[in-house]
Amino acid sequence: MLNIIEYEKPAMTAASEEDNQCLNNLLAQIEPIDLLLQRQLVKLSSNEDNSQKLDDFLLSHEMLDTQNASLKGAPVWADAVSEPILSPIIMQAEADASNRVGQLFSRFKLNVVERHVLLLSLIAELDPRYHPVFCYLQEDNDKKWPTSNCLATLLCSNVAQRSQLQRTLLEDSPLFRHRLVSSVDNAGVATTFHHQRMLRVVPAVYHFLLGHTVLPTELAHCANWLSPAPGAMQTQPALTAQLGTFLEAHEEESIQLGLSGIENDSRITAVTQAASQRNMRILALDFTQLPDDKEDAWNIFTLLLREKTLGGGYLLLRNLSDIGKQAALLLPQFSQRLLAEKQVVVVLQNHGAAADWLAGMPQMVFNVQKDSLDQSVALLQANTAEFAIEPGIDFADLLTRFTLNPESVGHVVQEADLYRQHSSTREQINAQDFNKALRLRAQQNFGNLAQRIEPTRTFDDLIASDDLQLQLNEILAAIRQRGGILSKGFDKKIVYGTGISALFYGDSGTGKSMAAEVLARELKVDLIKVDLSAVVNKYIGETEKNLAKVFDLATSDAGVLFFDEADALFGKRSEVKDAQDRHANIEVSYLLQRLESYPGLVVLATNNRSHLDQAFSRRLTFITRFTPPDIAMRQKMWANIWPKDITLAADVHFNALAHKTTLTGANIRNIALLASWLAQDNNDGVVTKAHIDLALQRELSKLGRVI
């Protein structure tokens, strides 16, 4: 005969205090389940044969005649009642929502039978010695977890209770609909639902009851819990208060809460803080990471809802409009599940785009304003309290160029301190450390649509006329002062067209690309050079998609967006003669809209201004002409092009070279390179007038010119 288990609590010296408390709470609920099994073991071990199992079922001959003469409306055994089986402790567990067992029961609204079933499907996870107990009770060495028949024997004393149990074990019952338990095969592996399969609690529920907080691996790539950082500053306390009031007022209503704004704004911080004030968390799902296979996507949806309820949180949906075509077919069904949850669902909406809607669910949209410059500065400074900061850092100047994400501001300061430690023995974080941390945090992946260039050239490398230098400085002033001026009321006076853009036009080689790089260097950001061969697509609608992606990424990136040879994309709109003409005109119109709203600097470069649509002239902030250099500028270019490690012969005269012929800066660069190669090939490496004259002839021949 099987020995009866005396349950012992495991040693808990290595566990945390919170985990210990969770385990103790669980063991208190497991104790009556253990006694239930012990009682059944004693009952079975006292029976010498199986005939006693039928004592309450079989009738004597006399009782058969009596029963047959006067039917009672139900078999005799249906009225049989034994001692109470269901534990009052488990029945009352819901009242104590301070522990995880009570939270589980109340959040999923489990009735008393469902609670007993769940605990019976869990008990063997706590101690494997329960496996042989279930095998013995079910007279099958492969039945290590309880089946429906085993549960009926343990929990039911009459037919009404069996009926209730059978309803509990239906596939659409809470235990299975919420994936709290699963049907398993003999190895304990989850398998297709079948009412005669064994039942085993799912790992997520087991770990939750033990105090562990982990997402299932199926959700790790597309979902995550959001919680406000301890002591996090509220940049928009009024918004947080509004959201908190809304969540409280609609506590048990199926309403969609839309938060319209831009990437990396205060929406996440505000809603997580509002939820935290109600002792709730936020579980976020990114629809761009959702598998497009319908079965896999539905599995994600189901697990997501379980984890949201299990963890006591609200659901937040990101990028709802970017869901795949196959997964999108499940949205109506998913919306119905959300309606049944009777809870607010938060949906992040893109500012300026059409709102996303969940079928059958009303929505209220909050328009969330971007943090002001003063709010961003205060947020960054609040996170520097524990660090040594160099006095006099202009945080406003730093944050004019970068959008500060409230969720990662703490990491930005830590990373700035790491750059301080790595670069020198300085004890204080300086502006360069902050700039590098912010710049790297802002970088986005453009794929093949654009090339990221870390600018190295400065105004010292750009030989330009005084007028051109002045215009470039005006562009810098506009970028640096835009935020402050808009905050003084211009943002309300000029609702549209606050973007800053510049057109550089002039002959090839006159310094347009270098000027764009110099501007990026002065602003301490990257230069994002758009690859028009990858952006422009012959298929209708694809070019706009690529442009939208470039501008969306660049908005978060903070780099200078540079379109070289822009007339290939932004040419004149034509008379509409066919669908292709109409499509080309749409591309130009779309780009004009994005130029006017882009928060950074956009530079367009073209060799011929007349090739661009006239609408650009009206809407561009700056139009700057690049002319071929005059003699004085060419002399500076000849003097400036040579690195300090290149030796020039005494017969090289910059003034003579400048007067010799008209050249652009690009021509002079090519000549200097070839002359240096020729000199090095002569072993001495000294660049002579002869080397330069030969290189000059080669460059002019490329241009179809002779001296």
Secondary structure as UniProt FT lines:
FT   TURN            13..14
FT   HELIX           17..46
FT   HELIX           50..54
FT   TURN            55..57
FT   HELIX           61..69
FT   HELIX           76..79
FT   HELIX           88..91
FT   HELIX           93..95
FT   TURN            97..98
FT   HELIX           100..107
FT   TURN            108..109
FT   HELIX           112..126
FT   TURN            128..129
FT   HELIX           130..138
FT   TURN            141..142
FT   HELIX           148..155
FT   HELIX           159..168
FT   TURN            171..172
FT   HELIX           174..177
FT   TURN            178..179
FT   STRAND          181..184
FT   TURN            186..187
FT   TURN            195..196
FT   STRAND          198..201
FT   HELIX           203..209
FT   TURN            210..211
FT   TURN            217..222
FT   STRAND          223..226
FT   TURN            230..231
FT   HELIX           237..249
FT   TURN            250..252
FT   STRAND          256..261
FT   TURN            263..264
FT   HELIX           267..276
FT   TURN            277..279
FT   STRAND          281..286
FT   HELIX           287..289
FT   HELIX           294..310
FT   TURN            311..312
FT   STRAND          313..318
FT   HELIX           320..322
FT   HELIX           325..328
FT   TURN            329..330
FT   HELIX           331..341
FT   STRAND          345..350
FT   TURN            351..352
FT   TURN            359..360
FT   STRAND          363..367
FT   HELIX           373..382
FT   TURN            383..386
FT   TURN            391..392
FT   HELIX           395..401
FT   TURN            406..408
FT   HELIX           409..423
FT   HELIX           431..442
FT   HELIX           447..449
FT   STRAND          450..453
FT   TURN            459..461
FT   HELIX           466..485
FT   HELIX           486..490
FT   HELIX           491..493
FT   STRAND          500..506
FT   TURN            508..509
FT   HELIX           512..523
FT   STRAND          527..530
FT   HELIX           532..535
FT   TURN            540..541
FT   HELIX           542..557
FT   STRAND          560..563
FT   TURN            564..565
FT   HELIX           566..568
FT   HELIX           579..597
FT   STRAND          601..606
FT   HELIX           609..611
FT   HELIX           614..619
FT   STRAND          622..626
FT   HELIX           631..640
FT   TURN            644..645
FT   STRAND          647..648
FT   TURN            650..651
FT   HELIX           654..660
FT   HELIX           665..681
FT   STRAND          686..687
FT   HELIX           689..702
FT   TURN            703..704
//
